[in-house]
């Protein structure tokens, strides 16, 4: 059966199952265990959830009006897919479950609760304004598809996937306990705090910028470029990426650089106690600083590029280096 609020206020305190259509404006309160299976795009009432409400459609509560989720209350989606346009507020839980896939479009500045994304479910936003200040518990897929430059200050935890899509720069400004996987598919993901991704492995197919200072232990793979702009970044992970260093980076193993190209306009420091054969293609105008505790440093032939050159400085400390004619050691520094 259909139900029209017609501008009135209605409270369902002890739960209910609603299979029929909802119409009208006004105010609807949902307490207890409530389930709504119908899609009600035209329903424009403001809704308050004080218990646990489960919806099977993103339009179950209408496309306009507000949805307030109280503390210790929850809105759960069950296999719901599509766009959720109602404006959120409150400090409760918005839980995506049972293979739900939802895109948020409203500005939800007054929502301070949490988004909980279950395995096999997905949440997509195009601006951090869609999230308010809510925490994100990502055990499924969370996609940030911002076209403009934005800063994400929301707490991020979980074991799922964080995907950066669209052309904008997304800056993560805080440390997080995220243990899942990060995929940078487009734009730039900037870490103002090097703990912003927790212990997440990073698949970088666009631009990852390390703008903070400290240790970055995460492993990086992918076809993109990792830019080090921070004033002191200690790279300790096992990496496979191209590097563009305008700040200062330090490594202690060839595994920290991988086989990627190294363009240095800032400083890259190699600090180890064993010999090092530098095989990464080397370009730029910065400083390659080497301290191998008395061991030998050499360039492999692959370090030299015939189309771009290293025009910077090789700074050696407590390191053996032989500059023989017609060797890779000479070729790599021909324009330095």
N, C-alpha and C positions, 0 to 999 in steps of 0.2 A: 504494500500500500504506500501511496505517496503521502508526504507530510510537509505542510507549508507553515513555516514559522510566522509569516505575515507580519514581521516587525516585532514580534513578541520575544520574551525570554523563556527558555525552557531548560530545565535541568534534569538529566537522567542520572540519578545518584548511584544506583546499584547495578549498573551494567545493562546492556541490551544488545540484540543483534538487529541491524537495520539492513534489510535487503531492498527496500523500496526507495523511491526517489525523494530527495530533500530539495525543498524550494524556499525562496524568500530571503528576507533579511532579518536582523534581530540578533539574538545571542543564544548559543547552545552550549550547555555545560555537560560534559561527559565524565562520569565517575565510574568506579568499579571496572569490570571487564567488559568493554564495548567492542563490537565488531561491525564494520560497515563494508558491505560488499558491492554497493552500487557506485556508479560514477555520476557525480552531480555538479557539472561544470558551472551551472547557473546559480548554485547556492552561494549566497553572498554574506551569510551571517558570520559574526565573530564567534570563534569556538574556543572554549577553555577545557583542557584535559587535566583532570586531577587523579585519574586512575591509570589504567592501561587501555589504550584504544588501538585496535588493529584495523588497517585499511587495505583493501585489495586493489585500489585504484588511486593514482595521484590526484584525481579529481573528486575523490570521495567526500571531501569537506569543502568543495567549491574552489573556484579559481581566484576569487577575490575575498577581501576581508582579512582578519587576523586569526592566528592560531597561537594561543598561549599554553605552553606546556609547563605545568607547575613543578616545583621541586619534588623529587621522588615519584614523579609521574612519567609516562612514556607514550609516545606515538610510535607504533610499529607498522612497517609496511610488509605485506605478504605477497611476494611475486608482483609487486607494482612496478610498472615501467612508464616512463614519460617525464613530463615537466611538472614540477611542483611550484606553483606560483603564489600560494598564500603566504602572507608575511608572518614570520615566526617571532615569538618572544618567550620569555620565561627561562627557567634554569633546569628543566627536565631533560629527557632523552629523546632524540629522534633516531630511531633504530631501523636500519635497512636490513631486511631479512628475506630468506627464501628466494634468492636470485632476483631481488629487486634491483632496478637500474634507474636512477633518478637524477635529473638535472634541476638544480635550484636556480631561480631567476630573481627572487625578491631581495630587497635590501633588508637584512635581518639583524640590524644593529643591536636590537634589544634582546637577542637570544644569547644566553650565557651558559647554556647547558652543555650537551655533548652530542656529536654525531657518532653513532656506532655502526660501522659497516661490517656486516658479517661476511665470512668467506663466500665467494661466488656472487656477492652483491656489489653494486657500484654507485658512487656518488660523484657527480661532475658539477663544477662551478666555473664561472667565467670571471669572477671577481671575488676578492676576499670579503667584500661587503655581503655576499651571500651567506657567509659563515658566522657573522657577528663575532663574538669573542669565545664561541664554543670550542671545547676541546674536540679533537678528532681521534677516534679510536678506529684505526684502519686495519682490519683483517681481511679486506676484500680488495677493491680498487678505488682509489681516490684520485681524481683528475683535476688539476688546476689548469684551466685553459684561458689564461688572462692575455688579452691583446695589448694592454697597456702595462706600464711598470707598476708593480704592486709589492707590498710587504706582507708576509704571512707571519703573524705573531702568535697564532693559535698553537696550543700544545698538541703535539703529534705523537701517538704511540701506536702499537700494533705490529702485526707480522705480515701485512698485505703488501700492496704495490702503491707507491706514490708516482703518478705520471704527470710530468710537466709538458703541456701542449700549448699551441698558439704562440704568436711571435713576441709577446711581452717578456719583460724581465721580472722574474719572481724572486724576491729576496726573503730568505728565511732569517729571522732576526734573533732567534733564541735556540738554546740547546734542547734537544728532544731525545726521548727514549725509544725511538722507532727502530725496529729490528728487521723490517721487511726489505723490499727492493725498490730502488728509485730508477725511473726511466725518464731521461730528458730527450724528448722527441722533437721539440721545436722551441725557439726562443732561447732564453738564458735562465739558468737557475743559479742564483748567487747566494753563497753562504756567508753572511755577515758574522755568524757564529759558526765555527768549524764543526761544532757538535750538532748542527741543525738537522742532520739526517740520522742521528744516532749512530748505530753500527751498520746501517744499510749499505749493501753493495750498490754501486751506481753504474747503470748502462747509459753512457753519455753519447747521444747521437746528434747533439747540437752544441750548446756551450754550457759548460759548468765553470762558474767563477768562484775561486777560493779567496774571499776578501777579508776573512778574519785572520787572527794570529793564533799560533799554537800548533798542536799536532793534528794532522788529518790522517787517520789510520784506515779509512774506508778504501775498499778496492774499486778501481775504476776500469771499465772496459767501454768499447763502443767506437764509433767512427767520427766522433766529434772532437772538439778542442777543449782542453782544460786550461783556463786562464788563472794564473796565480798573480793576484794583485795585492794581497796582504803583505805587510811589512816583514813577517816572519812565519813561514809555513813549513813545518817539518812533515815531509811526506814519508809515511812508514808502511803504506799498503803495497799490495802487488798490483801493478797497474799496466794497462795497455791503452794509451791515449796519446794524442798529440798535445804538446805543451806550448803555451805562450806565456812567458814569465816577464811581467813588468814590475812585480814586487820582489820579494826575496824568498827563495825556496831552498830547502836543504834535503838531501837524500844520503843514505848510507849504504845503498845496495843498488845494483843495476835493475833489480826487480821493481824498485820504487819508481823508476822511469819507464820500464818496459822498453819496447822498440820504437816508440813514437818519435816524431820529429820534435826537436827542441829549439824554439825561437826565443832567444834571451835578450830582452831589452832592459831587464833589471839585473838580478844576480841569482845564479844557481850555484850552490855550494855542494861539493862532493866530499864527504868526510867518511873515510873507511881506513881499515888497517891492512888491506890487501891490494894487490895490483888491480888496475881498472883499465879495460880496453873500451873506450868510448865509441859506441857504434851508432848512436842516434845522430841523424842529420842535424847539423848545428848551423844556425843562422842568427842574425840579430846584431845589436850594437852594445850589448851589456857585458857582464862579467861572468866568466866561468871560473869559480874559485875551487881549487883542488888541494886537499890535505889527506895524503894516504899514509901517514906515519912512516915515511921512508920508503914506501913501495913505489913501483913504477906506474906511470900514467902514459897511455898511448891512445892515439886515434886510430880507429879502423877506417878502411877506405869509404865505408858508407857514411861516415861523418861529414864528408865533403859533398857539397851540392854545386853543380856546374851552373845552375840558374840563379841561385841566391847564395850569399856569402856571410860568413861570420866576420864582422868588422869591429868586434869588441876586444875584450882583454881576457887573456888566460892568466890567472893569478895562482902561482904555485907556492905551496908552503910545505916543507918537509916531504917533498915528493921528487922522485927521479923522472926526468923527461929528456929524451934524446931528440934533437932536431937535426935529422939527417936529410940530405938533399934527395929530392924525388921520392919521398916517403909520404904516407898518409899524415904523419905528424906535421910535415911542412905544408901539404896541400890544405889541410883544415884551417891553417892560420895564415894562408897566403894574403888575405885582405885585412887581417887583424892589426 
